Amino acid sequence: MKESAKGVLLSGLVYPGLGQLSLGKITSGVLFVVLTTSGFCVFIFRIIQRAVGVIDQISPLLANNELDLNTLKELLSRQSAGGWGVETISLISMAVCWLAAMVHAYFAGKKIDSQFGSNQ
């Protein structure tokens, strides 16, 4: 398998940065892994933070047996009306990292492929 294909497959289908690591591009590989993982962690943290906020509001209503479907809908809509800025930015940054890692792995692999091709 060509190194360019191997790099793209690892970075595109497994995890951004793995293609670079397999091609010996340690710095760029670690950078892509760290950036993507950071975006993922921020996204998960914010989703959990929102869920905990809803649970905190629902708990007293459940304890008093005052929770109905309309109240639940209202609480959920209020929680999601706060904007999704941080979550959206982290998702976009993860997608950009994923795409950039695939492109970078392709060109790094092409360079290795051409070096091996000229030596034969």
C-alpha positions in Angstrom: 0.0 0.0 0.0 1.3 3.5 -0.8 2.3 5.6 2.1 -0.1 8.4 1.0 -3.1 6.0 1.0 -2.0 4.6 4.4 -1.7 8.1 5.9 -5.0 9.3 4.6 -6.8 6.1 5.8 -5.4 6.3 9.3 -6.0 10.0 9.7 -9.4 9.9 8.0 -11.0 6.7 9.2 -9.3 6.1 12.6 -8.2 9.4 14.2 -6.6 12.6 13.0 -2.9 12.5 13.5 -2.4 8.7 13.3 -1.5 8.9 9.6 1.2 11.4 10.4 2.5 9.3 13.3 2.7 6.2 11.1 4.6 8.2 8.5 7.1 9.4 11.0 5.8 13.0 11.2 5.7 13.0 15.0 5.2 16.7 15.7 2.4 17.2 13.3 0.8 13.9 14.3 0.8 14.8 18.0 -0.5 18.3 17.2 -3.5 16.9 15.2 -4.2 14.4 18.0 -4.1 17.0 20.7 -6.2 19.6 18.8 -8.9 17.1 17.9 -8.9 15.6 21.4 -9.2 19.0 23.0 -12.1 19.9 20.8 -13.8 16.6 21.6 -13.3 17.1 25.3 -14.7 20.7 25.3 -17.7 19.5 23.3 -18.4 16.6 25.7 -17.8 18.8 28.8 -20.3 21.4 27.6 -22.9 18.8 26.8 -22.5 17.2 30.2 -22.7 20.7 31.8 -26.0 21.3 30.0 -27.4 17.9 31.1 -26.4 18.5 34.7 -28.1 21.9 34.6 -31.4 20.3 33.4 -31.1 17.5 36.0 -30.6 20.1 38.7 -33.8 21.9 37.7 -35.8 18.7 37.3 -34.7 17.1 40.6 -36.8 19.3 42.9 -39.8 18.9 40.6 -39.5 15.2 40.7 -39.2 15.2 44.5 -42.4 17.1 44.8 -44.1 15.1 42.0 -44.6 18.3 40.0 -42.9 17.4 36.8 -45.1 17.1 33.7 -44.3 16.9 30.0 -44.9 20.6 29.4 -42.6 21.7 32.3 -39.9 19.3 31.0 -40.2 20.7 27.4 -40.0 24.3 28.8 -36.8 23.4 30.8 -35.2 21.8 27.9 -36.0 24.6 25.5 -34.7 27.2 28.0 -31.5 25.2 28.3 -30.9 25.0 24.6 -31.9 28.6 24.0 -28.6 29.7 25.7 -26.8 29.3 22.5 -24.5 26.6 21.2 -21.4 28.8 20.5 -18.7 26.9 22.3 -20.1 23.5 21.2 -20.4 24.7 17.6 -16.8 26.1 17.6 -15.5 22.8 19.0 -17.3 20.7 16.4 -16.1 23.0 13.6 -12.5 22.9 14.9 -12.7 19.1 15.1 -13.9 18.8 11.5 -11.2 21.2 10.3 -8.5 19.2 12.2 -9.9 16.0 10.6 -9.8 17.4 7.1 -6.4 19.1 7.6 -4.9 15.9 9.0 -6.1 13.9 6.0 -4.7 16.4 3.5 -1.4 16.7 5.4 -1.1 12.9 5.6 -1.7 12.6 1.9 1.0 15.1 0.9 3.5 13.7 3.5 2.8 10.2 2.1 3.2 11.4 -1.5 6.6 12.8 -0.6 7.6 9.5 0.9 6.2 7.6 -2.1 8.1 9.8 -4.5 11.4 9.2 -2.6 11.0 5.5 -2.6 9.9 5.6 -6.3 13.0 7.5 -7.4 15.3 5.1 -5.5 14.0 2.0 -7.3 
